[in-house]
């Protein structure tokens, strides 16, 4: 096997990942994710798109100020205003600040979106890199829709931006169109036909529209790429991005055939996945690779027997390698603050004293109702009590009556934009009654797209976890709520989605 190459992991959860419908995060939530990425030891954190909004600018600035390990990148279009604004936020990271500028290079984008010629695009790309170079030596250039770009023109652009000072050149599969063999050839072509290619790191940014983002990224590495742009849980535009956990664990697990390593501390992967799901309300499917609930579960008898005799019969990696502990610290109503705090830290939460106190009170209340507390219960407590978006709507109290002979009725008291409002409506069922009442109290015009209910853990004393997806004027938001009473959990999820929808409606979105 060839000598191992260390691959740079460029995490764009806070930028491309946040562009998933309903995944908007406020500044505090972005900082929580950024600190978890710092624990993961990724090489680069793309913290946002500074020109997109004042909120994005402040988030990039705060991340640049607070995170001390990884490089901090900000995305910007190839124009002076974007680049200047990006550096205004990134300058707090000093030498670790990376300006990431881009322009489209495919015929379909140049003709229909940019309405620019080859020479105009080439000139714009070079000018943008030179502008960025005036602020920092750490400049990345992306050729948007590179895989659908004429290869000779793509090579010209790449060579020109490297000559202008780009130290990283990104070859994105912006629409998830390519296949591994084709992508291997594209990277190989650039390595052969760009004279100064050795002066820059080749990066790849693959979308998952055909389910090939990880496979395409691996093919690019085999062709000579040195950086992969990815996200936690693979979230992102449309079908998402290359999944960080899948890529990193593939490289770790198959070192017999893949001569690559990363700096990622994989034991923090599971905590990162759970934290992101908790903040965004976007849960991973049970059969999701590496971090799904079933990733280390075995139901078939022959599988169970094999794992009991020797884990490697059916497990190609250990749960511990991603931070999923087999021997958990058992928490219950007799557990103290120290054990509670320690477990939160192990799960990746870094709470201040006030937040810890609030979470501990909720923990003790819930522990009185349950025989045993699980990690998933702690995630739900933190999500419900600590990680909050700005709340224009708050649930104060509710009462629901229902039965085989009674009309399902929900009586709800809420705080709506600072004012207390109360109402009651009849519905098809108790959840329908609750949703109708909330919608009336908030004067919402949002439509319910999806409603999912599940138990966070097993047993009749488990907390109920609900996810709600709402849509209004083409914008979507996902809300999550947890409570031992499933109707209360449903109401909390609906209200959480309404609060998020307000943020989504106010945000501008630009994608790579």
N, C-alpha and C positions, 0 to 999 in steps of 0.2 A: 504493500500500500504506500502511496506517495506520502511525503511529509504533510502533516496537517496544516491547513490554512485556517486562521481565525476569521470568522465571518462577522461583520458588523451588523448588529440588530438595530434597525431604525423603527421605533414604535410610533405609529401615527393614530393611536386610539383617540387621543384628544383632538385630533383634527379630522382625518377622514372617518374615523370611527364615530365621532360625534355627529357626522352627517347622516347616520342612520335615522330613519323616521322615528321621532319620539325619543331620541337619545341625547337631546340637549342637556348640558350640564352647566351649573352655575360655577362661579370661581372657586368656592370652597370644595365643591365636588371634584373639579379638575385638579386641585391641589392634592386631594386624597389619592386620586389615581396616579398623579405624578410621583408622589412619595412611594407608592407601591411599585411603580416602574423603577424608581431609584433602588429599591430593595432587590428587584429582579436583576439589576445591574445591566439594563439595556445600554447600548452605546449612544443612542440619540433619541430624544423625546421631541416629536413634533407637537408643539403645544397649542397650535391654532393658526388662524389666518388673520393677522393683526388688523388688516384694512377692512375686514368684513363687518365689524361692529365695534363699538366701544367696549362691550363685554369681552369679545375675543381679544382685543388689545390688552385689556387689563389682566386677562387670564394668562396670556403669554408673558406679560411683564412679571406677574406674581410667581409664575413657575420659574422664570429666569432668575428671580431673586432668591427663591426658596430652595431649589434643587441644586445640589453641589457636585454630584457625580457625573451624570451623563451630559452630553452636549444638548443644547436646547435649540430647536429649529422653529422657524416661522415661515409659513408659505406666503408667497407673493407673486402676483402676475408680473410680466416683464415690462414694467413701467416705473418711472421715477417715484411717483407718489406711493405706490405699494411698497417699493423697496425702502424708501425713507421711513415709512411708517413701521415697517417690520423691524428695522434696526433700532428705532426708538424704543421698542419693547424688548428687543433681544440684547441690547447693550449691557444690561445688568448681569448677563452671563459672562461677559468679558470674552476671553478667547474661546470659550465653549459655545458662544452664540453662533448659530449657522443660518445664513440667509438662503432660503430655498426658493428660487425663482423658476418660472416655467412659461412656455408658450407651445401651442399645438404645432405639429409638423406634418400631419397627414393631409392628403389632398382634400378629404371630405371636411375636415375642420377648417383648413385654410380657405377653401372656396365658400363654404356655407356659413361658417361662424365668424372667422376673422376677416374674410374678403381681402386677403393679402396674397402677394406673390411669394415665390420661393425666396427671392432676394430680400424682400421686405421682412419676412420672418427671420431669415438669417441675420440681417442687420439688427433687428430688434433684440434677438437673443444675445448677440455679442454686446450690444450697448447695455443691456440689463446686467449681464455678468460683470462688466467693467464698473458699472455703478455700484453694485454690491461689493465688489472688490475694494472699492474706496473706503468701505467701512470695516471689512474683515477679510482675512485670508480664507476663512471657512465658508466657501460658497458652493452650493449645489445647484445644478441646472437640470430641469426635467423637460424632455421632449414629449409633451402630452400626445397620447395616442401613437406612441412610437411604433408599436407592432403593426400598424396599418400604414406606416410611412414608407415611401420608396427608399430602399436601403442606400443607394448612392447619396441621396439628399440627406438622409439621417446621418450618414458618416460625415458629410460636410459640416452639418450643424455641430455634431459632437466634437469634431476636430477644432472648429472655430471657437467654441465656448471654452474648451480646455486651453487653447492659446490665449484666450481673454482672461483666464485666471480661475476657472471652475476646478475645484479639487475633487468633486464628486459629480458624475454624470448619471442621471437616472433614466432608465429605459422602461417606462411604464406600459403595462397592458391595461390601459385605461378602461376599456369596455369588456375585459375578460374574454377576449376573442381567440387568442392564440392557443396552440397545443404544445406540449413539451418539446417534441422533436423540432418543431418550427422555431420555438423560442431559443433553443440551443443554437440553431443556425444563425439567428439574428445576432446573438451575442458573439458568436464565433466570427461572423462577418465583420463586426465592428473591431474586434481585436486584431483582425488581419488587415483591415483597410483604413484604420485611423492611425496615422503616423505617430501621434503623441499620446496614444491611449494609456501608455504606462505611467503617465503623469497624473492620472486621476483614478479614483475608485469607481468601478462600474456598479451601479445600484439597480435593483429591479423592484417594481411596485405592481403586483399582480392582483387583479380583481377576480372574483369567484363566480362570474356569471355562468360558466359552464362547469363549475365545480373543480377547476383545475389550477387554482391559484397556488396551492402548495407545490403541486407537481411541476408547474411551470417555474416556480422559484428555484426548486431543486435542480431543474435542467439548466437554468441560468448559472447557478453556482458551478455546475460541472463544466460549463463552457468558459468560466473564468470570472464571473461576477464576484464582487467582494462585499456587497451589502444587500440586505433584504429589508424591504419596508413592509411592515405587517401590523396587525392589531390583536389585542386580547380578544379571545372568543371569535376572531375573524369578523368583527362587526365592521360596518362601513356602508358606502353607497350601494344601493341596489342589493345584490347578493353578498356583498361584503368583500373583505380583503383576504390576503394570505393570513392564516391563523398563526400567531406567534407560537402558541403552545404546540401546535402540530409540527411546525417547521423545526423548532428547537429540539423537541423530543425525537423527531426523526433523525436529526443529526447526531443526537446523543446515543440513540438506540442502534443505529446502523453504521457505526464507525468502521465496521468490517468492510464496507463498500463505499462509504462516503468520507473522504479525507478532510473533513471540516470539523471545527469546533466553534463554540461561541463563549462569550463571557457571562452569559445568563446564569443566574443562580436558580436552577430549576425548582428548588424546594419552595419557592415563593409563587409558583405558577397557579396553584389551586386558589390561594388566597386572592391573587389578582383577578382571577376569573369570577370568584364569588363577589368580590367588592364591586366589580364593574356591573354585574347583574343586579346587585342590590341598588346601586346608584341609578342605573338607567331603567330598571324594570324589564330589561330584555333578558329572558332566561335562555340558557342553552338547552337544546333538546336532550333527552335522556341518553340517546346513543351517540352524542357528540364525542368525537375522538379526544382522548386524554382527560378532559375535564367533565364530561357528561356523567350523570348519576349512575349510569350502567357501565361506565368504562372499566371498572374493576369489580363488576357484579357477575356472579355465575349462577345460573338457574338450572341448566341441564345437569342431570345426575352424573354423567360421565365427566363433565367439566369440573363439577364440584369435587368428585373423587380425585381427579388429577391434581387440582390445586391443593387439596389437603395433603396429598403425598409429596408434591413438589410444585411450588408456585410457578416455576418457569415453564411448566407444561402448557399453561394457557395464559400466562401473563408475561408479555415481552418487556415490560418495565414495571417497576414497583410503585405502589401508591405513594410510598414515602419519597420517591424521587421527585414528585410534583408537590410535596407538602401535605399530602392526604394521610393523616396519622391513623394507624390501625388501632393503637392502644390509646384511647382518648382519656383525658382527665374527666372523670365523671362529675358533673355538676348537678346540684339539686338545691332544695330549700335550705339545707344545712351548710352549703358552701359559703365561704367568706369572700370578702372583697379582693383579697390577694389572688386567690385561685381564679376568680372571675376576670380580673384585670390581666393576669398572665395569659389566660386563654384568648382574650381579645387581641393581645399583642401577637400571639402565635397565628391568629387568623388574619393578621395584617392591619389591624386597626390601631391608630395612634391618636387616642382621644385625650383631650385636656381633662382636668379634674372635674369641671362642671358637667361635661358630657358624660364622663365615666359615672358620676354620681347619679345622673338621670337614668342612664342605662341600667345601673345596678338596682335602682328602685323598681324599675320595670321587670328586671330579672327575678327579683325576690317575689314580686307579685305573681308572676307567671309560674315560678317554681312551686309556689304553694298549691297550684292547680294541677301540676304534672309530676309524675314519678321521677322523671329524669330529663335533664335539659341537654339538647344536642347542639352541635356547631350551627346547624341550620336555624335553630331557635335564636342563637346569639346574632346571626346575620340579620334575622328579621327584626330583632329588637333594635339593633343599630340603625337599620333602614328606617324603622318607624319612629324612633325617638330622636335620632341624631342627624342622619343625612337627609336634610330636607331642602327642598327648593323654596323660593319665596312663596308664602302661602296667602293668596288672596281669599281663598275659601278654606275654612276650618270646620271640622265636625266637632260639635260640642257635646251633643248627646242624641240618642235615638232609641226609639221603641218600635218594635214590629210585632204585629199580631197576625197569626195565620193558622190555618187548620183545614180539615176536609169539609167543614160546613161554614167556615168563616171567610169573609172576603179579606184577602191579604192586604194589610194596611201598614204603611210606614209613617211614623211621626218623627220628624227630624228637626233638631235645632242646630243652626250653623252660624258661623261668623262669616259674613260676606262683605268683603272690602271694609272691614272694621265695624260693621253693623250686625247686630244679632237678629236673625230671622228664623221663623218657625213655620212649618207647614206639614200637611199630611195628605197623602193620596193613596188610592187603591190601585193595585196592579194585578197582573196575571198570577204572580207569585210574590213572595216577600222581597226578593232581590229586585224584581221589576218595579215593585212599589217604591223601594228605596231609591232606585235610579231616577224614577220619574219625579219624586219629591225633590231630590238634589238638583235635577235639571231645572225645575220650576223655581227653586229658591235662588239659583245662580243666573237665571235668565239665559242659560246656555242653549246654543243652536247646534251643538256637536252631535254627531251621529255615532252610535255604538257599532264598532266594526267587529270586535271580538271580546269574549268574556271567558276566562278560564279559571277553574277552581282546583286546588289540590291541597293535600295535607303535607305540611313541611316535613314531618316525620311520621312514623307509624303510630297506631293506637288511636282510640277515641278521644284521648285528651290532647291530641296534637293540635298545634296552631293551624288554622286554615290560612292558605295563601292564595290570594286572588290577583289576577292580572287583567287589566281592562285596556282596550285600544279604542281611542276616539278619533274622529275625523271632522274637520271643519274647513271649508274652503280649500280643499286639497292638501291640508296640513294634518299630520297625524301625531299622536302622542300616546305613550304607553304608561299606565299607572300601576302601582303595586301596593297591596295592603296585606297586613297579617294581623290576626287576632284569633283567640280561641273560639269566638263566635263568628261563624262563616259569613253571616249577614253583615256584621260590623266590618269584617275584613273586606267584603265586597264594596261597601260604602266608602271605606277609606281608599280603596284602589281607584274608584271612580273619581273621587275628589282629587286624588294625587294626579290622575290623568288630566283633569281639568286645569289644574295649576300648571302642569307641564305644557299643555296645549297653548296657554297664554304666552309662555316663553317662546315656543316654536313659532307662533304666529308673528312674533316680533323680530325674529332673527333673519338675517340674510344668509344665504348659503351659496358657496362657490366651491366647485370640486375640481380635482385634478384629473 
